[in-house]
Amino acid sequence: MNRIFAGFLFFCAFSTQLHAETDVYLCVDENGKKEYKNTGATKGCKKVELEGITVVPAPPTTKKTSASPASTPSSFPKVDDGTQKARDSDRKQILTDELKAEDQKLANLKKEYNNGEPERLGGEKNFAKYQERTTMMKDDISRTEKNIEALKRELGNLR
C-alpha cells in the first residue's frame, strides 16, 4: 500500500500545474480497500493534505547563430580518402562475414528447435528440463534474429 501512495505522490509531484491544485481524497471501502480519488463525496473518504508543488522553469537555452557547422581543430588527425575507403571496405566485409555467420547459426538453431519440438536428450527424462532447454533455444533464435536485423541495418547505413 505504501508503494501505491508513494507512486501517487510521485505522480502528483510531476503532474501539470492544472492538477497540482486539485484536492485528493483517500477513500476506504467496506472491505478495507484504499483508493485515491479527486472527489470526496463518497462515504469513508478523507482529504489528504499534500505539500505545495514548486515548479521551477528550466534555464533558457542559447541558440548558436553560426551558419557553418562546428569545425574540427587543426590538430585533429585527418585520414585521406583512399585510407578511409579501405577502412569502409574492410568494415563492410567484416559485417558481411558476421551476417553470414549469424544466418548460418539461425539456420542451425531453427533446425535443432524443430518448430518448438526438439528431440529429447538422454538426460531430459524430466519434462521441466526439456521445457527449459526449449525455452532457451527459442530465446537464442530470437536473439540471433535481432542480431541479423542489427547487422542488416548497419550494412544499410554504409555509404
N, CA and C atoms as an extended XYZ file, in Angstrom:
477
Properties=species:S:1:pos:R:3:atomname:S:1:resname:S:1:resid:I:1 pbc="F F F"
N         0.813       -1.180        0.000 N   MET     1
C         0.000        0.000        0.000 CA  MET     1
C         0.865        1.254        0.000 C   MET     1
N         2.012        1.174        0.687 N   ASN     2
C         2.910        2.316        0.709 CA  ASN     2
C         3.444        2.625       -0.682 C   ASN     2
N         3.635        1.584       -1.483 N   ARG     3
C         4.120        1.795       -2.850 CA  ARG     3
C         3.088        2.544       -3.674 C   ARG     3
N         1.819        2.238       -3.451 N   ILE     4
C         0.762        2.918       -4.191 CA  ILE     4
C         0.738        4.392       -3.796 C   ILE     4
N         0.830        4.649       -2.479 N   PHE     5
C         0.805        6.027       -2.011 CA  PHE     5
C         2.028        6.778       -2.516 C   PHE     5
N         3.213        6.131       -2.474 N   ALA     6
C         4.433        6.763       -2.960 CA  ALA     6
C         4.326        7.042       -4.463 C   ALA     6
N         3.765        6.096       -5.199 N   GLY     7
C         3.564        6.307       -6.631 CA  GLY     7
C         2.605        7.454       -6.895 C   GLY     7
N         1.572        7.526       -6.069 N   PHE     8
C         0.605        8.611       -6.222 CA  PHE     8
C         1.259        9.954       -5.934 C   PHE     8
N         2.072       10.019       -4.872 N   LEU     9
C         2.769       11.265       -4.562 CA  LEU     9
C         3.733       11.645       -5.672 C   LEU     9
N         4.408       10.645       -6.238 N   PHE    10
C         5.310       10.907       -7.360 CA  PHE    10
C         4.532       11.481       -8.535 C   PHE    10
N         3.388       10.895       -8.820 N   PHE    11
C         2.539       11.390       -9.905 CA  PHE    11
C         2.118       12.821       -9.639 C   PHE    11
N         1.698       13.097       -8.426 N   CYS    12
C         1.257       14.452       -8.076 CA  CYS    12
C         2.395       15.449       -8.198 C   CYS    12
N         3.594       15.044       -7.804 N   ALA    13
C         4.728       15.956       -7.827 CA  ALA    13
C         5.119       16.351       -9.242 C   ALA    13
N         4.916       15.454      -10.201 N   PHE    14
C         5.353       15.736      -11.561 CA  PHE    14
C         4.200       15.974      -12.532 C   PHE    14
N         3.008       16.125      -12.038 N   SER    15
C         1.892       16.408      -12.932 CA  SER    15
C         1.874       17.893      -13.267 C   SER    15
N         1.028       18.277      -14.195 N   THR    16
C         0.973       19.668      -14.627 CA  THR    16
C         0.377       20.546      -13.545 C   THR    16
N         0.513       21.860      -13.702 N   GLN    17
C         0.027       22.790      -12.695 CA  GLN    17
C        -1.485       22.731      -12.557 C   GLN    17
N        -2.185       22.375      -13.603 N   LEU    18
C        -3.639       22.308      -13.531 CA  LEU    18
C        -4.091       21.294      -12.493 C   LEU    18
N        -3.358       20.199      -12.390 N   HIS    19
C        -3.728       19.144      -11.456 CA  HIS    19
C        -3.098       19.355      -10.083 C   HIS    19
N        -2.163       20.283       -9.972 N   ALA    20
C        -1.458       20.473       -8.718 CA  ALA    20
C        -2.379       21.041       -7.639 C   ALA    20
N        -3.415       21.761       -8.019 N   GLU    21
C        -4.285       22.392       -7.044 CA  GLU    21
C        -5.545       21.580       -6.760 C   GLU    21
N        -5.673       20.408       -7.326 N   THR    22
C        -6.837       19.562       -7.111 CA  THR    22
C        -6.736       18.889       -5.752 C   THR    22
N        -7.883       18.802       -5.033 N   ASP    23
C        -7.910       18.108       -3.757 CA  ASP    23
C        -7.841       16.611       -3.987 C   ASP    23
N        -7.208       15.904       -3.051 N   VAL    24
C        -7.056       14.461       -3.140 CA  VAL    24
C        -7.686       13.848       -1.896 C   VAL    24
N        -8.459       12.789       -2.103 N   TYR    25
C        -9.144       12.116       -1.007 CA  TYR    25
C        -8.731       10.649       -0.967 C   TYR    25
N        -8.536       10.137        0.260 N   LEU    26
C        -8.250        8.733        0.480 CA  LEU    26
C        -9.550        8.090        0.928 C   LEU    26
N       -10.041        7.152        0.127 N   CYS    27
C       -11.311        6.501        0.412 CA  CYS    27
C       -11.062        5.032        0.765 C   CYS    27
N       -11.730        4.563        1.831 N   VAL    28
C       -11.618        3.177        2.269 CA  VAL    28
C       -13.011        2.563        2.176 C   VAL    28
N       -13.146        1.483        1.373 N   ASP    29
C       -14.462        0.862        1.233 CA  ASP    29
C       -14.713       -0.127        2.367 C   ASP    29
N       -15.867       -0.789        2.352 N   GLU    30
C       -16.244       -1.699        3.443 CA  GLU    30
C       -15.314       -2.905        3.543 C   GLU    30
N       -14.580       -3.240        2.487 N   ASN    31
C       -13.638       -4.364        2.515 CA  ASN    31
C       -12.247       -3.935        2.975 C   ASN    31
N       -12.068       -2.655        3.247 N   GLY    32
C       -10.772       -2.152        3.692 CA  GLY    32
C        -9.841       -1.764        2.556 C   GLY    32
N       -10.345       -1.780        1.332 N   LYS    33
C        -9.533       -1.424        0.162 CA  LYS    33
C        -9.402        0.093        0.091 C   LYS    33
N        -8.157        0.577       -0.031 N   LYS    34
C        -7.898        2.012       -0.093 CA  LYS    34
C        -7.830        2.452       -1.549 C   LYS    34
N        -8.366        3.646       -1.799 N   GLU    35
C        -8.395        4.174       -3.161 CA  GLU    35
C        -8.278        5.689       -3.068 C   GLU    35
N        -7.495        6.267       -3.981 N   TYR    36
C        -7.332        7.717       -4.023 CA  TYR    36
C        -8.243        8.277       -5.097 C   TYR    36
N        -8.960        9.372       -4.751 N   LYS    37
C        -9.899        9.992       -5.693 CA  LYS    37
C        -9.740       11.497       -5.639 C   LYS    37
N       -10.304       12.164       -6.651 N   ASN    38
C       -10.268       13.617       -6.651 CA  ASN    38
C       -11.592       14.219       -6.167 C   ASN    38
N       -12.510       13.369       -5.752 N   THR    39
C       -13.763       13.835       -5.154 CA  THR    39
C       -13.975       13.096       -3.848 C   THR    39
N       -14.498       13.796       -2.846 N   GLY    40
C       -14.672       13.179       -1.546 CA  GLY    40
C       -16.119       12.967       -1.179 C   GLY    40
N       -17.006       12.925       -2.154 N   ALA    41
C       -18.431       12.795       -1.878 CA  ALA    41
C       -18.801       11.393       -1.403 C   ALA    41
N       -17.940       10.410       -1.576 N   THR    42
C       -18.228        9.035       -1.197 CA  THR    42
C       -18.009        8.845        0.301 C   THR    42
N       -18.780        7.966        0.915 N   LYS    43
C       -18.650        7.665        2.334 CA  LYS    43
C       -17.298        7.000        2.597 C   LYS    43
N       -16.655        7.382        3.672 N   GLY    44
C       -15.369        6.796        4.040 CA  GLY    44
C       -14.184        7.505        3.420 C   GLY    44
N       -14.372        8.700        2.887 N   CYS    45
C       -13.283        9.431        2.245 CA  CYS    45
C       -12.779       10.531        3.168 C   CYS    45
N       -11.458       10.691        3.214 N   LYS    46
C       -10.837       11.746        3.995 CA  LYS    46
C        -9.891       12.506        3.088 C   LYS    46
N        -9.866       13.816        3.241 N   LYS    47
C        -8.990       14.648        2.421 CA  LYS    47
C        -7.540       14.434        2.856 C   LYS    47
N        -6.650       14.291        1.882 N   VAL    48
C        -5.222       14.112        2.136 CA  VAL    48
C        -4.554       15.456        1.910 C   VAL    48
N        -3.807       15.899        2.904 N   GLU    49
C        -3.098       17.170        2.781 CA  GLU    49
C        -1.752       16.913        2.105 C   GLU    49
N        -1.559       17.511        0.959 N   LEU    50
C        -0.306       17.377        0.220 CA  LEU    50
C         0.431       18.701        0.264 C   LEU    50
N         1.733       18.622        0.367 N   GLU    51
C         2.532       19.841        0.353 CA  GLU    51
C         2.419       20.494       -1.016 C   GLU    51
N         2.575       21.807       -1.027 N   GLY    52
C         2.511       22.529       -2.299 CA  GLY    52
C         3.602       22.086       -3.241 C   GLY    52
N         3.306       22.100       -4.504 N   ILE    53
C         4.261       21.677       -5.517 CA  ILE    53
C         4.945       22.913       -6.078 C   ILE    53
N         6.251       22.906       -6.071 N   THR    54
C         7.013       24.020       -6.593 CA  THR    54
C         7.489       23.668       -7.990 C   THR    54
N         7.196       24.546       -8.934 N   VAL    55
C         7.614       24.325      -10.317 CA  VAL    55
C         8.708       25.335      -10.624 C   VAL    55
N         9.874       24.835      -11.002 N   VAL    56
C        10.993       25.683      -11.351 CA  VAL    56
C        11.205       25.578      -12.854 C   VAL    56
N        11.112       26.699      -13.572 N   PRO    57
C        11.296       26.626      -15.029 CA  PRO    57
C        12.747       26.305      -15.378 C   PRO    57
N        12.916       25.654      -16.511 N   ALA    58
C        14.253       25.326      -16.996 CA  ALA    58
C        14.970       26.605      -17.403 C   ALA    58
N        16.281       26.625      -17.251 N   PRO    59
C        17.012       27.826      -17.668 CA  PRO    59
C        16.921       27.992      -19.178 C   PRO    59
N        16.899       29.231      -19.632 N   PRO    60
C        16.795       29.445      -21.083 CA  PRO    60
C        18.034       28.921      -21.799 C   PRO    60
N        17.799       28.330      -22.951 N   THR    61
C        18.908       27.812      -23.738 CA  THR    61
C        19.323       28.844      -24.757 C   THR    61
N        20.599       28.885      -25.029 N   THR    62
C        21.095       29.824      -26.033 CA  THR    62
C        21.298       29.074      -27.327 C   THR    62
N        20.808       29.642      -28.386 N   LYS    63
C        20.960       29.014      -29.700 CA  LYS    63
C        22.165       29.609      -30.408 C   LYS    63
N        22.914       28.739      -31.044 N   LYS    64
C        24.047       29.202      -31.834 CA  LYS    64
C        23.522       29.742      -33.149 C   LYS    64
N        23.988       30.908      -33.504 N   THR    65
C        23.511       31.529      -34.737 CA  THR    65
C        24.490       31.353      -35.883 C   THR    65
N        25.571       30.615      -35.659 N   SER    66
C        26.540       30.433      -36.731 CA  SER    66
C        25.968       29.520      -37.805 C   SER    66
N        26.157       29.914      -39.044 N   ALA    67
C        25.621       29.152      -40.173 CA  ALA    67
C        26.512       27.979      -40.538 C   ALA    67
N        27.781       28.039      -40.156 N   SER    68
C        28.699       26.964      -40.530 CA  SER    68
C        28.692       25.881      -39.465 C   SER    68
N        28.867       24.620      -39.859 N   PRO    69
C        28.923       23.536      -38.876 CA  PRO    69
C        30.176       23.671      -38.014 C   PRO    69
N        30.183       22.996      -36.901 N   ALA    70
C        31.331       23.056      -35.998 CA  ALA    70
C        32.566       22.559      -36.727 C   ALA    70
N        33.622       23.325      -36.635 N   SER    71
C        34.853       22.930      -37.331 CA  SER    71
C        35.717       22.104      -36.390 C   SER    71
N        36.512       21.226      -36.973 N   THR    72
C        37.404       20.391      -36.183 CA  THR    72
C        38.686       21.158      -35.932 C   THR    72
N        39.314       20.925      -34.816 N   PRO    73
C        40.579       21.622      -34.541 CA  PRO    73
C        41.650       21.222      -35.549 C   PRO    73
N        42.583       22.119      -35.756 N   SER    74
C        43.627       21.854      -36.754 CA  SER    74
C        44.540       20.702      -36.313 C   SER    74
N        44.612       20.431      -35.012 N   SER    75
C        45.471       19.345      -34.540 CA  SER    75
C        44.788       17.977      -34.621 C   SER    75
N        43.521       17.960      -35.038 N   PHE    76
C        42.773       16.706      -35.130 CA  PHE    76
C        43.318       15.891      -36.301 C   PHE    76
N        43.625       14.601      -36.069 N   PRO    77
C        44.210       13.806      -37.159 CA  PRO    77
C        43.211       13.601      -38.302 C   PRO    77
N        43.707       13.704      -39.522 N   LYS    78
C        42.867       13.540      -40.708 CA  LYS    78
C        43.312       12.293      -41.458 C   LYS    78
N        42.354       11.661      -42.119 N   VAL    79
C        42.622       10.456      -42.888 CA  VAL    79
C        42.319       10.774      -44.353 C   VAL    79
N        43.226       10.376      -45.227 N   ASP    80
C        42.985       10.651      -46.649 CA  ASP    80
C        41.863        9.749      -47.170 C   ASP    80
N        41.278       10.121      -48.315 N   ASP    81
C        40.128        9.410      -48.870 CA  ASP    81
C        40.428        7.945      -49.177 C   ASP    81
N        41.589        7.646      -49.678 N   GLY    82
C        41.944        6.264      -50.016 CA  GLY    82
C        41.965        5.368      -48.780 C   GLY    82
N        42.545        5.876      -47.712 N   THR    83
C        42.603        5.104      -46.462 CA  THR    83
C        41.197        4.894      -45.910 C   THR    83
N        40.376        5.955      -45.956 N   GLN    84
C        39.013        5.847      -45.433 CA  GLN    84
C        38.196        4.851      -46.246 C   GLN    84
N        38.353        4.863      -47.561 N   LYS    85
C        37.626        3.904      -48.400 CA  LYS    85
C        38.054        2.473      -48.095 C   LYS    85
N        39.349        2.281      -47.849 N   ALA    86
C        39.851        0.941      -47.500 CA  ALA    86
C        39.259        0.496      -46.161 C   ALA    86
N        39.177        1.418      -45.207 N   ARG    87
C        38.590        1.086      -43.900 CA  ARG    87
C        37.104        0.754      -44.045 C   ARG    87
N        36.412        1.551      -44.849 N   ASP    88
C        34.985        1.291      -45.080 CA  ASP    88
C        34.771       -0.062      -45.745 C   ASP    88
N        35.643       -0.390      -46.696 N   SER    89
C        35.549       -1.670      -47.388 CA  SER    89
C        35.793       -2.823      -46.414 C   SER    89
N        36.799       -2.665      -45.548 N   ASP    90
C        37.073       -3.689      -44.530 CA  ASP    90
C        35.881       -3.843      -43.590 C   ASP    90
N        35.324       -2.725      -43.182 N   ARG    91
C        34.174       -2.765      -42.275 CA  ARG    91
C        33.003       -3.484      -42.920 C   ARG    91
N        32.753       -3.177      -44.187 N   LYS    92
C        31.653       -3.829      -44.896 CA  LYS    92
C        31.887       -5.328      -44.996 C   LYS    92
N        33.126       -5.733      -45.267 N   GLN    93
C        33.449       -7.153      -45.363 CA  GLN    93
C        33.268       -7.857      -44.026 C   GLN    93
N        33.690       -7.197      -42.949 N   ILE    94
C        33.531       -7.785      -41.608 CA  ILE    94
C        32.055       -7.954      -41.276 C   ILE    94
N        31.264       -6.927      -41.556 N   LEU    95
C        29.823       -7.012      -41.284 CA  LEU    95
C        29.158       -8.087      -42.133 C   LEU    95
N        29.571       -8.208      -43.388 N   THR    96
C        29.013       -9.231      -44.269 CA  THR    96
C        29.357      -10.631      -43.755 C   THR    96
N        30.605      -10.809      -43.309 N   ASP    97
C        31.013      -12.105      -42.749 CA  ASP    97
C        30.222      -12.430      -41.483 C   ASP    97
N        30.032      -11.419      -40.637 N   GLU    98
C        29.247      -11.636      -39.417 CA  GLU    98
C        27.800      -11.995      -39.755 C   GLU    98
N        27.253      -11.339      -40.771 N   LEU    99
C        25.879      -11.618      -41.186 CA  LEU    99
C        25.749      -13.054      -41.684 C   LEU    99
N        26.720      -13.511      -42.482 N   LYS   100
C        26.689      -14.894      -42.967 CA  LYS   100
C        26.763      -15.881      -41.809 C   LYS   100
N        27.636      -15.580      -40.827 N   ALA   101
C        27.780      -16.468      -39.668 CA  ALA   101
C        26.482      -16.513      -38.859 C   ALA   101
N        25.841      -15.361      -38.679 N   GLU   102
C        24.582      -15.314      -37.924 CA  GLU   102
C        23.463      -16.025      -38.686 C   GLU   102
N        23.442      -15.882      -40.014 N   ASP   103
C        22.440      -16.601      -40.818 CA  ASP   103
C        22.617      -18.110      -40.669 C   ASP   103
N        23.855      -18.567      -40.706 N   GLN   104
C        24.139      -19.999      -40.543 CA  GLN   104
C        23.736      -20.468      -39.149 C   GLN   104
N        24.069      -19.669      -38.130 N   LYS   105
C        23.704      -20.001      -36.754 CA  LYS   105
C        22.186      -20.094      -36.604 C   LYS   105
N        21.455      -19.151      -37.230 N   LEU   106
C        19.996      -19.161      -37.156 CA  LEU   106
C        19.428      -20.412      -37.825 C   LEU   106
N        19.985      -20.770      -38.978 N   ALA   107
C        19.508      -21.969      -39.665 CA  ALA   107
C        19.719      -23.214      -38.793 C   ALA   107
N        20.875      -23.312      -38.155 N   ASN   108
C        21.157      -24.458      -37.272 CA  ASN   108
C        20.232      -24.480      -36.064 C   ASN   108
N        20.008      -23.297      -35.466 N   LEU   109
C        19.126      -23.225      -34.301 CA  LEU   109
C        17.693      -23.619      -34.664 C   LEU   109
N        17.206      -23.130      -35.801 N   LYS   110
C        15.841      -23.468      -36.221 CA  LYS   110
C        15.712      -24.961      -36.531 C   LYS   110
N        16.754      -25.530      -37.130 N   LYS   111
C        16.719      -26.959      -37.433 CA  LYS   111
C        16.665      -27.760      -36.139 C   LYS   111
N        17.483      -27.383      -35.160 N   GLU   112
C        17.506      -28.086      -33.881 CA  GLU   112
C        16.206      -27.850      -33.101 C   GLU   112
N        15.651      -26.641      -33.202 N   TYR   113
C        14.412      -26.288      -32.497 CA  TYR   113
C        13.216      -27.077      -33.015 C   TYR   113
N        13.218      -27.373      -34.316 N   ASN   114
C        12.211      -28.240      -34.927 CA  ASN   114
C        10.781      -27.742      -34.648 C   ASN   114
N        10.545      -26.465      -34.921 N   ASN   115
C         9.214      -25.847      -34.735 CA  ASN   115
C         8.673      -26.025      -33.319 C   ASN   115
N         9.543      -25.891      -32.336 N   GLY   116
C         9.109      -25.974      -30.943 CA  GLY   116
C         9.086      -27.361      -30.365 C   GLY   116
N         9.522      -28.357      -31.125 N   GLU   117
C         9.525      -29.734      -30.631 CA  GLU   117
C        10.882      -30.383      -30.889 C   GLU   117
N        11.943      -29.888      -30.218 N   PRO   118
C        13.260      -30.503      -30.430 CA  PRO   118
C        13.295      -31.912      -29.850 C   PRO   118
N        14.212      -32.692      -30.345 N   GLU   119
C        14.346      -34.065      -29.837 CA  GLU   119
C        14.822      -34.013      -28.400 C   GLU   119
N        14.303      -34.930      -27.607 N   ARG   120
C        14.729      -35.001      -26.211 CA  ARG   120
C        16.115      -35.620      -26.136 C   ARG   120
N        16.885      -35.088      -25.197 N   LEU   121
C        18.213      -35.629      -24.954 CA  LEU   121
C        18.109      -36.692      -23.869 C   LEU   121
N        19.128      -37.497      -23.750 N   GLY   122
C        19.103      -38.603      -22.785 CA  GLY   122
C        18.900      -38.154      -21.348 C   GLY   122
N        19.453      -37.003      -20.971 N   GLY   123
C        19.344      -36.537      -19.598 CA  GLY   123
C        18.076      -35.756      -19.330 C   GLY   123
N        17.152      -35.739      -20.260 N   GLU   124
C        15.934      -34.938      -20.106 CA  GLU   124
C        14.709      -35.815      -19.856 C   GLU   124
N        14.817      -36.728      -18.944 N   LYS   125
C        13.655      -37.549      -18.601 CA  LYS   125
C        12.630      -36.703      -17.859 C   LYS   125
N        13.105      -35.667      -17.199 N   ASN   126
C        12.233      -34.721      -16.521 CA  ASN   126
C        11.738      -33.711      -17.565 C   ASN   126
N        10.423      -33.567      -17.695 N   PHE   127
C         9.847      -32.701      -18.719 CA  PHE   127
C        10.210      -31.235      -18.497 C   PHE   127
N        10.409      -30.838      -17.243 N   ALA   128
C        10.756      -29.445      -16.946 CA  ALA   128
C        12.104      -29.080      -17.564 C   ALA   128
N        13.058      -30.022      -17.528 N   LYS   129
C        14.359      -29.761      -18.146 CA  LYS   129
C        14.219      -29.604      -19.655 C   LYS   129
N        13.373      -30.402      -20.257 N   TYR   130
C        13.115      -30.306      -21.692 CA  TYR   130
C        12.504      -28.953      -22.030 C   TYR   130
N        11.522      -28.531      -21.237 N   GLN   131
C        10.881      -27.241      -21.475 CA  GLN   131
C        11.874      -26.103      -21.294 C   GLN   131
N        12.741      -26.201      -20.297 N   GLU   132
C        13.746      -25.162      -20.063 CA  GLU   132
C        14.690      -25.046      -21.252 C   GLU   132
N        15.127      -26.195      -21.765 N   ARG   133
C        16.024      -26.177      -22.934 CA  ARG   133
C        15.300      -25.621      -24.157 C   ARG   133
N        14.029      -25.989      -24.324 N   THR   134
C        13.246      -25.480      -25.445 CA  THR   134
C        13.090      -23.962      -25.354 C   THR   134
N        12.838      -23.449      -24.152 N   THR   135
C        12.715      -22.008      -23.950 CA  THR   135
C        14.032      -21.305      -24.249 C   THR   135
N        15.135      -21.895      -23.810 N   MET   136
C        16.449      -21.308      -24.086 CA  MET   136
C        16.726      -21.285      -25.586 C   MET   136
N        16.321      -22.337      -26.277 N   MET   137
C        16.510      -22.377      -27.727 CA  MET   137
C        15.688      -21.281      -28.402 C   MET   137
N        14.468      -21.087      -27.943 N   LYS   138
C        13.601      -20.045      -28.504 CA  LYS   138
C        14.217      -18.665      -28.269 C   LYS   138
N        14.771      -18.452      -27.078 N   ASP   139
C        15.436      -17.179      -26.780 CA  ASP   139
C        16.663      -16.978      -27.658 C   ASP   139
N        17.424      -18.048      -27.879 N   ASP   140
C        18.600      -17.964      -28.751 CA  ASP   140
C        18.204      -17.601      -30.175 C   ASP   140
N        17.117      -18.179      -30.659 N   ILE   141
C        16.631      -17.868      -32.004 CA  ILE   141
C        16.230      -16.402      -32.088 C   ILE   141
N        15.510      -15.927      -31.091 N   SER   142
C        15.077      -14.534      -31.072 CA  SER   142
C        16.275      -13.585      -31.042 C   SER   142
N        17.259      -13.892      -30.206 N   ARG   143
C        18.452      -13.050      -30.105 CA  ARG   143
C        19.227      -13.051      -31.421 C   ARG   143
N        19.347      -14.195      -32.062 N   THR   144
C        20.057      -14.281      -33.333 CA  THR   144
C        19.326      -13.499      -34.414 C   THR   144
N        17.991      -13.566      -34.421 N   GLU   145
C        17.214      -12.777      -35.390 CA  GLU   145
C        17.424      -11.287      -35.180 C   GLU   145
N        17.496      -10.856      -33.931 N   LYS   146
C        17.756       -9.437      -33.640 CA  LYS   146
C        19.159       -9.047      -34.080 C   LYS   146
N        20.128       -9.946      -33.891 N   ASN   147
C        21.494       -9.668      -34.356 CA  ASN   147
C        21.522       -9.495      -35.868 C   ASN   147
N        20.801      -10.348      -36.564 N   ILE   148
C        20.749      -10.264      -38.032 CA  ILE   148
C        20.127       -8.939      -38.461 C   ILE   148
N        19.036       -8.547      -37.799 N   GLU   149
C        18.400       -7.264      -38.120 CA  GLU   149
C        19.375       -6.112      -37.898 C   GLU   149
N        20.113       -6.137      -36.796 N   ALA   150
C        21.065       -5.069      -36.491 CA  ALA   150
C        22.195       -5.027      -37.523 C   ALA   150
N        22.687       -6.192      -37.910 N   LEU   151
C        23.747       -6.230      -38.924 CA  LEU   151
C        23.245       -5.708      -40.267 C   LEU   151
N        22.024       -6.061      -40.632 N   LYS   152
C        21.459       -5.554      -41.898 CA  LYS   152
C        21.279       -4.043      -41.849 C   LYS   152
N        20.842       -3.533      -40.688 N   ARG   153
C        20.706       -2.086      -40.526 CA  ARG   153
C        22.060       -1.405      -40.678 C   ARG   153
N        23.079       -1.989      -40.032 N   GLU   154
C        24.407       -1.416      -40.076 CA  GLU   154
C        24.962       -1.439      -41.506 C   GLU   154
N        24.720       -2.527      -42.218 N   LEU   155
C        25.151       -2.589      -43.617 CA  LEU   155
C        24.401       -1.566      -44.471 C   LEU   155
N        23.139       -1.359      -44.159 N   GLY   156
C        22.353       -0.374      -44.910 CA  GLY   156
C        22.805        1.054      -44.668 C   GLY   156
N        23.443        1.295      -43.509 N   ASN   157
C        23.909        2.650      -43.181 CA  ASN   157
C        25.224        2.986      -43.847 C   ASN   157
N        25.913        1.992      -44.381 N   LEU   158
C        27.174        2.258      -45.041 CA  LEU   158
C        26.967        3.033      -46.333 C   LEU   158
N        27.939        3.828      -46.688 N   ARG   159
C        27.837        4.628      -47.924 CA  ARG   159
C        28.051        3.779      -49.148 C   ARG   159
